[in-house]
């Protein structure tokens, strides 16, 4: 043994040292072998070597006899050169092709290894010591840094495993190991350190022994390293512990440590993972750049579609109103109703587009209540049949004892109608459309098959057609906004994206199954409600009139405020108006009788919900009707509204406003 070995194992006698060496040689995670003579005949191997070359009988045989398949790969020549020159050979990432199982296929591996010549007293080479590691995983990672994050995690796990397996190697392994090895005392000093410290960090054994580990650490790693060190002092091992150590040249290297406490020391193995850390950073930056590019592509597609559709709709509205203005200036009343209807139709289409966009973004206001899905499907069967036409058969398979679903009935009706229209268009030559309902208890395994799904109870509505189906590429894009396979002018590309947004906002899930030539099935997973289904109220035949009640209208948009106040006055109400909360609060705190407050949700200074709370401080029974185009906190009405409150979503028909106001006042 050399002086460093004598110092480390000085308390052992010769026999014990030999026993320890043989034990470490046999158990070393690095593959090792001893080759004797110029023919390189196997004298000694460990189990790791057999894991590399396969369980073949090599002892007493030459390398050419034991591993014939490496002929011509340069290994025999390197062994001959080391034996002749007496100089060691160190190979990094060297390719080797092996047959690791009898009769099996050849496998390509990559190795880090050393051929260390062993000389007799006269300096003549008598044997070669072989030691190394299978670094195939590392090589594959270096060849494909931008592979998936899971691949990178597998590499890190493999590296950590090797660090653990190499802990506290001694003898030749101690001298040749590329990992940092040492015994750390209770004061934080490495009393022993192997040559790798100088190779990796530049510090000699004497320099390492003369400095506390806390002098070598990066300042940002001091606190968590000190905590980990204290845990080792009470017997807890340190596994996969990473920090940065200062190099002699002033730089820092990332080291992954394994520390095993024993007999007052912590026996440590540290692997330099600086390259892997850099690869992780590079991969993360590449993934972030990709996400940004995808986001900008989606935004460009979305804004382009919105601009196209809204410009068409605005042309219809502005053009119709301009023609009406010209007719009125010329005292011509002919065709005015037709152009007013055209403007109204364009405005309603714009409102529908807005609702679809909010549905896709999961920001529409939902009136979620317990609903009987079977009853809803049955009520729509006549509409479905008229939509499908005579060439498509409708088949309903409705489950008995179906659970109630917690959803917005109007939005579900719209979603089902969209799916029926899509199915009809996918069956130009006729076919069958099947609507099925079922109860489903989704466990963790089932949830894993659906993107972002949570385990739980669901009411499943399936809409299946026997149409042309979709390829996997088309199905993957089917829920993108403005993506459509229909001819220009026959589809907005918002149908499925709207349905997806509505279902996800309702805390449900959507799944598409399609096969070209076989048809498509769209499944809506709707959350189960624990209450009984509500009765859907019938629409009011005509707008009820007021009886002189006083209504406070709070709306910051001048045009909307004018229209709401005018229509309420025409219906017989006394109307007070305020443009924002600052104008409304004095009225609410006065003695003025107020039977109902109609307020926008989004207002300057104080939002409508906060204004209602202020009003109820002095008027506990104040009734409030919110009107909103979009309010992020109002997407679930049940979470937003208290007793005596209700909501209308802009734009709305004026008779709907009148009916809602009358119902709230009489409630």
C-alpha positions in Angstrom: 0.0 0.0 0.0 1.2 3.6 -0.6 1.5 6.2 2.2 -2.1 7.4 1.7 -3.3 3.9 2.0 -1.2 3.2 5.1 -2.6 6.3 6.7 -6.2 5.3 5.9 -6.0 1.7 6.9 -3.1 2.0 9.4 -5.2 0.3 12.2 -5.5 -2.9 10.2 -2.9 -5.7 10.1 -1.7 -7.2 6.7 -4.1 -10.1 6.7 -7.1 -7.9 7.5 -6.1 -5.4 4.8 -5.9 -8.2 2.3 -9.3 -9.5 3.3 -10.8 -6.0 3.1 -9.3 -5.5 -0.3 -10.7 -8.8 -1.7 -14.1 -7.9 -0.2 -14.1 -4.5 -1.8 -12.9 -5.9 -5.1 -15.7 -8.5 -5.2 -18.4 -6.0 -4.2 -17.2 -3.0 -6.1 -19.9 -1.6 -8.4 -17.2 -0.8 -11.0 -16.3 -3.7 -13.3 -12.8 -5.0 -12.4 -10.5 -7.7 -13.7 -6.8 -8.8 -13.4 -5.1 -10.0 -16.6 -1.8 -11.8 -16.3 1.0 -12.0 -18.8 1.4 -10.8 -22.4 -1.5 -13.0 -23.5 -3.7 -11.2 -21.0 -5.1 -14.2 -19.2 -7.9 -13.7 -16.7 -6.8 -14.3 -13.1 -9.5 -12.4 -11.2 -12.9 -10.8 -12.0 -15.7 -9.4 -9.9 -19.5 -9.7 -10.4 -19.8 -6.3 -12.0 -17.5 -7.5 -14.8 -19.7 -10.4 -15.5 -22.7 -8.1 -15.5 -21.0 -6.3 -18.4 -19.8 -9.3 -20.5 -22.4 -11.8 -19.4 -22.0 -14.8 -17.2 -19.3 -16.7 -19.1 -16.4 -18.7 -17.8 -13.3 -16.4 -18.2 -10.9 -17.4 -15.5 -7.7 -19.0 -17.0 -8.6 -17.9 -20.5 -7.1 -15.1 -22.5 -9.2 -12.1 -23.5 -9.2 -13.3 -27.1 -10.6 -16.7 -26.0 -13.1 -15.4 -23.4 -14.5 -12.4 -25.3 -13.9 -13.2 -29.0 -16.5 -10.7 -30.3 -14.3 -7.7 -29.4 -11.7 -8.7 -31.9 -11.0 -5.8 -34.2 -12.4 -3.2 -31.8 -9.0 -2.0 -30.6 -9.1 -3.5 -27.1 -6.4 -6.2 -27.7 -4.1 -3.6 -29.3 -4.5 -1.2 -26.3 -3.8 -4.1 -23.8 -0.6 -5.0 -25.8 0.5 -1.4 -25.8 0.0 -1.0 -22.1 1.9 -4.3 -21.4 4.8 -3.3 -23.7 5.1 0.4 -22.7 4.3 0.1 -19.0 2.1 3.2 -19.4 -1.6 3.1 -18.2 -4.4 3.7 -20.7 -7.5 5.7 -19.7 -10.5 5.4 -22.0 -13.6 7.7 -21.8 -16.8 6.8 -23.6 -15.2 4.0 -25.6 -17.6 2.0 -27.8 -17.7 -1.8 -27.3 -19.9 -4.4 -29.0 -20.6 -7.5 -26.8 -22.7 -10.6 -26.9 -23.9 -10.5 -23.3 -26.1 -13.7 -23.4 -25.1 -17.0 -25.1 -26.4 -17.0 -28.6 -27.9 -13.6 -28.1 -27.7 -10.5 -30.3 -24.7 -8.2 -30.2 -25.1 -5.2 -28.0 -23.4 -1.8 -28.2 -22.2 -0.3 -24.9 -20.0 2.6 -23.9 -17.3 2.4 -21.2 -15.1 4.6 -19.1 -12.1 2.4 -18.0 -8.5 2.2 -17.2 -5.8 -0.3 -18.0 -3.3 0.0 -15.1 0.0 -1.9 -15.6 1.2 -3.9 -12.5 5.0 -4.2 -12.3 7.3 -6.5 -10.3 10.3 -5.4 -8.2 12.5 -5.0 -11.3 9.9 -2.7 -13.0 8.8 -5.3 -15.5 5.1 -5.4 -16.3 3.6 -8.7 -15.2 -0.2 -8.0 -15.2 -2.8 -5.4 -16.1 -5.5 -4.3 -13.7 -8.8 -3.4 -15.5 -11.4 -1.1 -13.8 -14.2 0.9 -15.2 -17.9 1.8 -15.6 -20.6 1.2 -18.1 -21.5 4.7 -19.2 -23.9 3.8 -22.0 -26.7 5.9 -20.4 -24.5 8.9 -20.2 -23.4 8.6 -23.8 -27.0 8.3 -25.0 -27.8 11.5 -23.0 -24.9 13.4 -24.5 -26.1 12.4 -28.0 -29.7 13.5 -27.4 -29.7 16.4 -24.8 -33.0 17.6 -26.0 -34.9 14.4 -25.5 -37.7 14.3 -23.0 -37.4 15.4 -19.4 -38.3 11.9 -18.3 -35.2 10.7 -20.1 -33.1 13.2 -18.2 -34.5 12.1 -14.9 -33.7 8.5 -15.7 -30.1 9.6 -16.4 -29.9 11.4 -13.1 -31.3 8.4 -11.3 -28.7 6.2 -12.9 -25.9 8.6 -12.0 -27.1 8.7 -8.4 -27.3 5.0 -8.2 -23.7 4.7 -9.3 -22.7 7.3 -6.7 -24.2 5.2 -4.0 -22.7 2.0 -5.2 -19.2 3.6 -5.3 -19.3 5.0 -1.8 -16.0 4.6 0.2 -14.1 2.6 -2.4 -10.5 1.8 -1.3 -7.2 0.4 -2.7 -6.9 0.8 -6.5 -10.5 1.9 -6.8 -9.7 4.7 -4.3 -6.8 5.8 -6.4 -8.5 5.5 -9.8 -12.1 6.5 -9.1 -13.3 9.7 -10.9 -15.6 10.4 -7.9 -14.6 12.4 -4.8 -14.1 10.0 -1.9 -13.3 10.8 1.7 -13.9 10.4 5.4 -15.5 13.5 7.0 -15.0 14.1 10.7 -17.5 15.6 13.2 -15.9 19.1 12.8 -16.5 19.2 9.0 -13.0 18.3 7.8 -12.1 15.6 5.3 -9.4 13.7 7.1 -8.9 11.6 3.9 -9.5 12.4 0.3 -8.7 10.6 -2.9 -6.9 11.9 -6.0 -10.1 12.8 -7.7 -10.4 15.9 -5.5 -7.4 17.3 -7.3 -8.5 16.2 -10.7 -12.1 17.6 -10.3 -11.6 20.7 -8.0 -7.8 21.3 -8.1 -7.2 20.8 -4.4 -4.5 18.4 -3.1 -5.1 16.0 -0.2 -3.3 18.3 2.2 -5.3 21.3 1.1 -8.6 19.4 1.4 -7.6 18.3 5.0 -6.8 21.8 6.0 -10.1 23.4 5.1 -13.6 22.9 6.5 -16.2 21.9 3.9 -18.0 25.1 4.8 -15.0 27.1 3.5 -15.4 25.3 0.1 -19.1 25.7 -0.3 -21.0 28.2 -2.5 -22.5 30.8 -0.2 -26.0 30.0 -1.3 -25.5 26.3 -0.3 -24.2 26.9 3.2 -27.5 26.8 5.1 -29.0 23.6 3.6 -25.6 21.8 3.7 -25.1 22.7 7.3 -28.6 21.2 8.0 -27.7 18.0 6.1 -24.4 17.7 7.9 -26.1 18.0 11.3 -28.5 15.2 10.3 -25.5 12.9 9.5 -24.1 13.6 13.0 -27.2 11.9 14.5 -26.9 8.8 12.3 -29.0 9.8 9.3 -27.4 9.1 5.9 -27.2 11.8 3.2 -28.5 10.6 -0.1 -28.7 12.5 -3.4 -27.5 15.6 -1.6 -26.3 18.3 -4.1 -24.3 21.4 -3.5 -21.6 23.5 -5.2 -17.9 23.2 -4.2 -15.3 25.9 -5.0 -12.5 24.9 -7.4 -9.0 26.1 -6.8 -9.3 28.4 -9.9 -12.3 30.1 -8.2 -15.1 28.5 -10.2 -17.7 26.1 -8.8 -18.7 22.5 -9.6 -22.0 20.8 -8.8 -21.4 17.7 -6.7 -24.0 15.0 -5.8 -23.1 13.4 -2.5 -23.8 10.2 -0.7 -22.7 10.2 3.0 -22.9 7.2 5.3 -22.3 7.8 9.0 -20.2 5.1 10.8 -17.8 5.0 13.7 -17.7 8.8 14.2 -17.1 9.6 10.5 -19.2 10.3 7.5 -17.9 8.2 4.6 -18.6 10.3 1.5 -18.8 9.8 -2.3 -19.3 12.8 -4.5 -19.9 12.8 -8.2 -19.4 15.9 -10.5 -22.8 16.6 -12.1 -22.0 20.0 -13.5 -22.5 18.9 -17.1 -25.9 17.3 -16.2 -27.0 20.5 -14.4 -26.0 22.5 -17.5 -28.0 20.1 -19.7 -31.0 20.5 -17.5 -30.8 24.3 -17.7 -30.4 24.1 -21.5 -33.3 21.7 -21.8 -35.5 23.9 -19.6 -34.7 27.0 -21.7 -35.5 25.1 -24.9 -38.8 23.9 -23.5 -39.7 27.4 -22.4 -38.8 28.8 -25.8 -41.0 26.1 -27.4 -43.9 26.9 -25.1 -43.6 30.6 -25.9 -43.6 29.9 -29.6 -46.7 27.6 -29.3 -48.4 30.3 -27.2 -47.7 33.0 -29.8 -48.9 30.7 -32.6 -52.2 30.1 -30.7 -52.7 33.8 -30.0 -52.1 34.6 -33.6 -54.6 32.0 -34.8 -57.2 33.1 -32.2 -56.9 36.9 -32.9 -56.9 36.3 -36.6 -60.1 34.3 -36.4 -61.8 36.8 -34.1 -60.8 39.8 -36.3 -62.2 38.0 -39.4 -65.5 37.1 -37.8 -66.1 40.3 -35.9 -65.2 42.4 -39.0 -67.9 40.6 -41.0 -70.5 41.0 -38.2 -69.6 44.7 -37.7 -70.0 45.3 -41.4 -73.5 43.9 -41.2 -74.4 46.0 -38.2 -72.9 49.3 -39.3 -74.0 48.9 -42.9 -77.6 48.2 -41.9 -77.7 51.1 -39.5 -76.2 53.4 -42.2 -78.8 52.4 -44.7 -81.6 53.0 -42.1 -80.1 56.5 -41.3 -80.1 57.3 -45.1 -83.7 56.0 -45.5 -84.9 58.2 -42.5 -83.0 61.3 -43.9 -84.8 60.8 -47.2 -88.2 60.2 -45.4 -88.3 56.7 -46.8 -89.6 54.0 -44.5 -89.5 51.1 -47.0 -87.2 48.3 -46.0 -86.3 49.8 -42.7 -87.6 46.8 -40.7 -85.6 44.5 -43.0 -82.3 46.3 -42.3 -83.0 46.6 -38.6 -83.6 42.8 -38.5 -80.3 42.4 -40.4 -78.4 44.6 -37.8 -80.1 42.7 -35.0 -79.2 39.3 -36.5 -75.5 40.4 -36.9 -75.5 41.6 -33.3 -76.9 38.3 -32.0 -74.3 36.4 -34.0 -71.6 38.6 -32.4 -73.0 37.8 -29.0 -73.0 34.1 -29.8 -69.3 34.4 -30.9 -68.4 36.2 -27.7 -70.1 33.4 -25.6 -68.2 30.8 -27.6 -64.9 32.5 -27.0 -65.7 32.8 -23.3 -66.7 29.2 -23.2 -63.4 28.2 -24.9 -61.5 30.4 -22.3 -63.6 28.9 -19.5 -64.7 32.4 -18.5 -68.4 32.5 -19.3 -70.9 32.9 -16.5 -72.4 29.4 -15.7 -75.7 28.8 -13.9 -74.7 25.4 -12.5 -77.5 23.5 -10.9 -78.5 19.9 -10.4 -80.1 18.8 -13.7 -81.7 15.6 -15.1 -79.7 14.9 -18.2 -82.1 12.2 -19.5 -85.0 14.7 -19.3 -82.9 17.3 -21.1 -82.0 14.8 -23.9 -85.6 13.7 -24.3 -86.8 17.3 -24.5 -84.4 18.0 -27.4 -85.1 14.8 -29.5 -87.6 16.6 -31.8 -85.0 19.4 -32.4 -82.3 16.7 -33.0 -84.5 14.9 -35.5 -85.3 18.1 -37.4 -81.5 19.0 -37.4 -80.4 15.5 -38.6 -83.0 15.2 -41.5 -84.5 12.0 -42.8 -81.2 10.3 -43.9 -79.8 10.1 -40.3 -81.4 7.8 -37.7 -81.4 9.0 -34.1 -81.0 6.4 -31.3 -81.2 7.3 -27.6 -79.8 4.9 -25.0 -80.6 6.5 -21.7 -79.5 4.8 -18.5 -82.1 4.1 -15.8 -81.5 5.6 -12.4 -79.1 8.2 -13.9 -77.5 10.5 -11.4 -78.2 14.2 -11.6 -75.4 16.3 -13.1 -74.1 19.7 -11.7 -74.1 21.7 -14.9 -75.6 24.7 -16.7 -78.6 23.2 -18.6 -78.6 25.9 -21.4 -74.9 25.4 -22.1 -75.4 21.6 -22.1 -78.2 21.9 -24.6 -76.0 24.1 -26.8 -73.1 21.6 -26.5 -75.3 18.7 -27.5 -76.8 20.5 -30.4 -73.3 21.4 -31.7 -72.3 17.7 -31.4 -75.4 16.6 -33.3 -74.7 19.2 -36.1 -71.1 18.0 -36.3 -72.2 14.3 -36.5 -74.8 15.1 -39.2 -72.1 16.9 -41.3 -69.8 13.8 -40.8 -72.5 11.6 -42.4 -73.3 13.1 -45.8 -74.6 9.8 -47.1 -76.7 9.0 -44.0 -76.1 6.9 -41.0 -76.9 6.6 -37.3 -76.4 9.0 -34.4 -76.5 7.5 -30.9 -76.8 9.5 -27.7 -76.1 7.5 -24.6 -76.1 8.4 -20.9 -74.4 6.4 -18.1 -73.2 6.7 -14.5 -69.4 6.3 -14.1 -67.2 6.0 -11.0 -63.8 7.1 -12.3 -60.9 5.7 -10.3 -57.3 6.8 -10.4 -56.5 4.3 -13.2 -59.4 5.5 -15.3 -58.6 9.1 -14.7 -55.0 8.6 -15.9 -56.4 7.7 -19.3 -58.0 11.2 -19.7 -56.1 14.4 -19.8 -56.3 16.4 -16.5 -59.1 14.2 -15.2 -59.8 13.8 -11.5 -61.2 10.6 -9.9 -64.8 10.9 -8.9 -68.5 10.3 -9.8 -69.5 11.5 -13.3 -72.6 11.4 -15.5 -71.3 10.5 -19.0 -73.1 11.7 -22.2 -71.8 10.0 -25.4 -72.6 11.3 -28.9 -71.6 8.7 -31.5 -71.9 8.8 -35.3 -71.1 6.3 -38.1 -69.6 9.0 -40.3 -66.3 9.5 -42.0 -64.2 9.8 -38.7 -61.0 11.7 -38.1 -57.3 10.9 -38.4 -55.3 11.1 -35.2 -53.7 14.4 -36.4 -57.2 16.0 -37.1 -58.6 14.7 -33.8 -55.7 16.3 -31.9 -56.6 19.7 -33.4 -60.3 19.3 -33.2 -60.7 21.5 -30.0 -58.3 24.3 -31.2 -60.2 27.6 -31.7 -61.2 28.4 -35.3 -59.9 25.0 -36.5 -62.5 23.4 -38.9 -62.5 20.9 -41.7 -65.7 22.3 -43.2 -65.7 24.5 -46.3 -65.2 28.2 -46.0 -68.4 29.8 -44.7 -69.9 26.6 -43.2 -68.2 26.6 -39.8 -66.5 28.9 -37.4 -64.2 26.3 -35.8 -65.5 27.2 -32.3 -68.0 24.4 -31.8 -65.8 21.8 -30.1 -63.5 24.4 -28.4 -66.7 25.9 -26.9 -67.9 22.5 -25.7 -64.4 21.7 -24.3 -64.3 25.0 -22.4 -67.8 24.6 -21.0 -67.1 21.1 -19.8 -63.7 22.0 -18.2 -65.2 25.1 -16.6 -67.9 22.8 -15.1 -65.1 20.7 -13.6 -65.8 17.9 -16.0 -63.8 16.3 -18.9 -64.1 15.6 -22.6 -62.7 12.8 -24.6 -62.8 12.2 -28.4 -62.5 8.7 -30.0 -62.4 8.6 -33.7 -61.3 6.3 -36.5 -61.3 7.1 -40.2 -64.2 5.4 -42.0 -65.7 4.1 -38.7 -67.1 7.3 -37.1 -66.5 9.5 -34.0 -67.6 9.4 -30.4 -67.4 12.4 -28.1 -67.9 11.7 -24.4 -68.8 14.4 -21.9 -67.9 13.6 -18.3 -70.1 15.8 -16.2 -69.7 16.1 -12.4 -72.4 14.3 -10.4 -74.7 16.4 -8.2 -75.8 15.1 -4.8 -79.2 17.0 -4.9 -82.3 16.2 -6.8 -82.8 17.8 -10.3 -84.5 21.2 -10.5 -87.6 21.9 -12.6 -86.8 24.0 -15.6 -89.2 27.0 -15.6 -91.2 27.8 -18.6 -90.4 31.1 -20.5 -92.6 34.1 -19.9 -95.1 34.8 -22.7 -94.9 38.6 -22.5 -92.9 41.1 -20.6 -94.6 42.0 -17.3 -95.0 45.7 -16.4 -93.9 47.5 -13.2 -96.1 49.1 -10.6 -94.1 52.2 -10.0 -91.3 50.5 -8.0 -87.9 52.3 -7.8 -84.9 50.8 -9.4 -81.3 52.0 -9.1 -79.3 51.4 -12.3 -75.5 51.4 -11.9 -73.6 51.1 -15.2 -70.5 52.9 -16.4 -71.2 52.5 -20.2 -73.3 55.4 -21.3 -75.1 53.6 -24.0 -76.0 50.5 -22.0 -77.1 52.7 -19.0 -79.4 54.7 -21.4 -81.0 51.6 -22.9 -81.6 49.9 -19.5 -83.1 53.0 -17.9 -85.3 53.7 -21.0 -86.7 50.2 -21.1 -87.4 50.1 -17.4 -89.1 53.5 -17.5 -91.3 52.2 -20.4 -92.2 49.2 -18.3 -93.5 51.5 -15.5 -90.6 51.7 -13.1 -89.1 54.8 -11.4 -85.4 54.7 -12.4 -82.4 56.3 -10.7 -79.1 56.1 -12.5 -75.4 56.2 -11.4 -72.3 55.9 -13.6 -70.2 54.2 -11.0 -70.1 53.2 -7.3 -69.1 56.7 -6.1 -72.4 58.1 -7.5 -74.4 55.1 -6.2 -73.2 54.9 -2.6 -74.8 58.2 -1.5 -78.1 57.0 -2.9 -77.8 53.7 -1.2 -77.1 55.4 2.2 -80.0 57.9 1.8 -83.6 57.4 2.8 -84.6 56.9 -0.9 -86.8 53.8 -1.4 -85.0 51.3 -3.6 -86.8 48.1 -4.6 -84.0 46.7 -6.7 -80.5 47.6 -7.8 -79.4 46.7 -11.3 -75.6 46.9 -11.4 -72.7 46.0 -13.8 -70.2 43.7 -12.2 -67.1 45.4 -13.6 -67.2 49.1 -12.5 -64.5 51.8 -11.9 -63.1 52.1 -8.4 -65.4 49.5 -6.7 -66.8 46.5 -8.5 -70.5 45.7 -8.5 -70.2 42.8 -6.0 -68.5 45.1 -3.5 -71.0 47.8 -4.1 -73.8 45.4 -3.2 -72.1 44.6 0.1 -71.8 48.3 0.8 -75.5 48.8 0.0 -76.6 45.9 2.2 -74.8 47.4 5.2 -77.6 50.0 5.4 -80.2 48.0 3.4 -79.9 44.3 4.5 -82.8 43.2 2.3 -81.5 45.0 -0.9 -82.2 42.9 -4.0 -79.5 43.0 -6.6 -79.5 42.0 -10.3 -76.0 41.9 -11.8 -75.5 42.4 -15.5 -72.1 41.4 -16.9 -70.3 40.8 -20.2 -67.5 39.0 -18.4 -66.3 38.9 -14.8 -63.6 36.5 -13.8 -64.9 36.0 -10.3 -68.5 35.5 -11.6 -67.9 32.4 -13.8 -69.7 30.2 -11.2 -72.9 32.0 -10.2 -73.4 29.9 -7.1 -70.0 31.0 -5.7 -70.7 34.7 -6.6 -74.3 35.3 -5.6 -75.9 35.5 -2.2 -79.6 35.3 -1.4 -81.6 38.0 -3.1 -79.1 38.3 -6.0 -79.3 37.1 -9.6 -77.3 37.6 -12.8 -77.9 38.4 -16.5 -75.2 37.9 -19.1 -74.7 40.6 -21.7 -76.0 41.0 -24.3 -79.6 40.1 -23.4 -83.0 40.7 -24.9 -84.9 43.6 -23.3 -87.9 41.4 -22.6 -85.6 39.0 -20.7 -84.4 41.9 -18.6 -88.0 43.0 -17.9 -89.1 39.5 -16.9 -86.0 39.0 -14.6 -86.6 42.4 -12.9 -90.3 41.7 -12.2 -89.5 38.2 -10.9 -86.9 39.6 -8.5 -89.1 42.3 -7.2 -92.0 39.9 -6.5 -89.7 37.2 -5.1 
